[in-house]
Amino acid sequence: MSIVSTAVRATHLVTNAAWFGGSLFGAVGLNPAAREPDTERERVEVSGTGWERWGPVQGGAVALHLLSGLAITADNRNRVLGHPPTTATTVAKTILTGAAVASTAAAYVYGERLGRAAGEDGHPKDPEAAEHARSRLSWLQWTTPALTGAMLVLDAELGEQQRGVAGLLDRRW
């Protein structure tokens, strides 16, 4: 395995970890903490500021993840096409990746809508739009970490498919 291949694989895993970890932190830490301020406007500002700061990092992680995934697939095209278990895992991972991109994009769109719906006085300018965005975000915040976590599991499976028959846990003592 070349240093370039190792670097591409490491980039792929690290960017997935950033995507997973950032979205999980948002669901578990940032979004609940943003509900603590007294006014709706303050709550939206806290959440919005956190996501605005993380957004460029997550966007870069997603872009690098997609590019490195394409490079890995191109490098392993013979195995992807000629080994049915690898084909199936690669197809499943591609579907999950597309769903994670869609989930991430949808969360961004609904977060923007929620921010625009917030009024200066603590009451939403457009209560219906705010509630619609909030209801979508309540489940979208969990969708991205679930999908990116599943992608990490499939990366582990793809790694196992490259190993020889006997591994450390396969040895008989």
C-alpha positions as CSV (number, residue, x, y, z in Angstrom):
1,M,0.0,0.0,0.0
2,S,1.4,3.4,-1.0
3,I,1.7,6.4,1.2
4,V,-0.8,8.2,-1.0
5,S,-3.3,5.4,-0.6
6,T,-2.8,5.4,3.2
7,A,-3.3,9.2,3.2
8,V,-6.5,9.0,1.1
9,R,-7.9,6.2,3.4
10,A,-7.0,8.2,6.5
11,T,-8.6,11.3,5.1
12,H,-11.8,9.3,4.3
13,L,-12.0,8.0,7.9
14,V,-11.1,11.2,9.7
15,T,-13.6,13.3,7.7
16,N,-16.3,10.7,8.4
17,A,-15.4,10.9,12.0
18,A,-15.6,14.7,12.0
19,W,-19.0,14.6,10.2
20,F,-20.3,12.0,12.6
21,G,-18.9,13.6,15.8
22,G,-19.9,17.1,14.9
23,S,-23.5,16.1,14.1
24,L,-23.7,13.9,17.2
25,F,-22.4,16.8,19.4
26,G,-25.0,19.1,17.9
27,A,-27.8,16.6,18.8
28,V,-26.5,15.8,22.3
29,G,-24.8,19.0,23.4
30,L,-25.4,22.1,21.4
31,N,-29.1,21.9,20.5
32,P,-30.1,21.0,24.1
33,A,-27.9,23.8,25.5
34,A,-29.4,26.2,23.1
35,R,-32.8,25.6,24.7
36,E,-31.7,27.1,28.0
37,P,-31.7,30.9,27.3
38,D,-34.9,32.8,28.2
39,T,-36.1,34.1,24.9
40,E,-36.7,32.4,21.6
41,R,-34.4,34.9,19.9
42,E,-31.5,34.0,22.3
43,R,-32.1,30.3,21.8
44,V,-31.9,30.7,18.0
45,E,-28.8,32.9,18.3
46,V,-26.9,30.4,20.5
47,S,-27.7,27.4,18.2
48,G,-27.2,29.5,15.1
49,T,-23.8,30.8,16.2
50,G,-22.6,27.3,17.1
51,W,-23.7,25.8,13.8
52,E,-22.3,28.8,11.8
53,R,-18.9,28.2,13.4
54,W,-19.0,24.4,12.8
55,G,-20.6,24.6,9.3
56,P,-17.4,25.4,7.3
57,V,-15.6,22.5,9.1
58,Q,-18.4,20.1,8.5
59,G,-18.7,21.3,4.9
60,G,-15.0,20.7,4.3
61,A,-15.2,17.3,6.0
62,V,-18.2,16.2,3.8
63,A,-16.4,17.4,0.6
64,L,-13.1,15.7,1.4
65,H,-15.0,12.6,2.5
66,L,-16.8,12.4,-0.9
67,L,-13.6,13.1,-2.9
68,S,-11.5,10.5,-0.9
69,G,-14.3,8.0,-1.3
70,L,-14.2,8.4,-5.0
71,A,-10.4,8.0,-5.0
72,I,-10.7,4.8,-2.9
73,T,-13.4,3.3,-5.2
74,A,-11.3,4.1,-8.3
75,D,-8.2,2.6,-6.7
76,N,-10.2,-0.6,-5.7
77,R,-12.4,-0.8,-8.8
78,N,-11.4,-4.3,-9.6
79,R,-12.2,-5.6,-6.2
80,V,-15.4,-3.5,-6.0
81,L,-16.6,-5.0,-9.4
82,G,-15.2,-8.5,-9.0
83,H,-15.9,-9.4,-5.3
84,P,-19.6,-9.6,-4.6
85,P,-19.4,-8.9,-0.8
86,T,-17.4,-5.8,-1.6
87,T,-19.8,-4.8,-4.3
88,A,-22.7,-5.1,-1.9
89,T,-21.0,-3.2,0.9
90,T,-19.8,-0.4,-1.4
91,V,-23.4,0.0,-2.8
92,A,-24.8,0.1,0.7
93,K,-22.2,2.7,1.8
94,T,-22.9,4.8,-1.3
95,I,-26.6,4.8,-0.5
96,L,-25.9,5.8,3.1
97,T,-23.5,8.5,2.1
98,G,-26.1,10.0,-0.3
99,A,-28.7,9.9,2.5
100,A,-26.2,11.5,5.0
101,V,-25.5,14.3,2.5
102,A,-29.2,14.9,2.0
103,S,-29.8,14.8,5.8
104,T,-27.0,17.3,6.4
105,A,-28.3,19.6,3.6
106,A,-31.9,19.4,4.9
107,A,-30.7,20.3,8.5
108,Y,-28.9,23.3,7.1
109,V,-31.9,24.5,5.2
110,Y,-34.3,24.1,8.1
111,G,-31.8,25.7,10.5
112,E,-31.7,28.7,8.1
113,R,-35.5,28.8,8.0
114,L,-35.7,28.7,11.8
115,G,-33.2,31.5,12.1
116,R,-35.2,33.7,9.6
117,A,-38.4,33.0,11.4
118,A,-37.1,34.2,14.8
119,G,-38.3,37.7,15.8
120,E,-36.3,40.3,17.7
121,D,-38.7,40.3,20.7
122,G,-38.4,36.6,21.4
123,H,-41.6,35.7,19.5
124,P,-41.3,34.2,16.0
125,K,-42.1,36.6,13.1
126,D,-43.6,33.6,11.4
127,P,-44.7,31.1,14.0
128,E,-45.9,28.5,11.5
129,A,-42.6,28.5,9.6
130,A,-40.7,28.4,12.9
131,E,-42.7,25.4,14.2
132,H,-42.4,23.6,10.9
133,A,-38.6,24.1,10.8
134,R,-38.3,23.1,14.5
135,S,-40.3,19.9,14.0
136,R,-38.1,18.9,11.0
137,L,-34.9,19.6,12.9
138,S,-36.1,17.6,15.9
139,W,-35.6,14.4,14.0
140,L,-33.0,15.5,11.4
141,Q,-30.5,16.2,14.2
142,W,-30.4,12.4,14.8
143,T,-30.5,11.3,11.2
144,T,-27.1,12.5,10.2
145,P,-25.2,10.9,13.1
146,A,-27.1,7.6,12.6
147,L,-26.2,7.6,8.9
148,T,-22.6,8.6,9.3
149,G,-22.2,6.1,12.2
150,A,-23.5,3.4,9.9
151,M,-21.0,4.5,7.3
152,L,-18.2,4.0,9.8
153,V,-19.5,0.5,10.4
154,L,-19.4,-0.3,6.7
155,D,-15.9,1.1,6.5
156,A,-14.9,-1.4,9.2
157,E,-16.6,-4.2,7.1
158,L,-14.7,-3.1,4.0
159,G,-11.5,-3.3,5.9
160,E,-12.3,-6.7,7.2
161,Q,-13.0,-7.9,3.6
162,Q,-9.4,-7.0,2.7
163,R,-7.8,-9.1,5.5
164,G,-6.6,-12.6,5.1
165,V,-8.6,-15.6,6.4
166,A,-7.1,-15.7,9.9
167,G,-7.0,-12.7,12.1
168,L,-6.0,-12.3,15.8
169,L,-9.5,-13.2,17.0
170,D,-9.7,-16.2,14.6
171,R,-6.7,-18.0,16.1
172,R,-7.3,-21.1,18.1
173,W,-5.3,-21.2,21.3
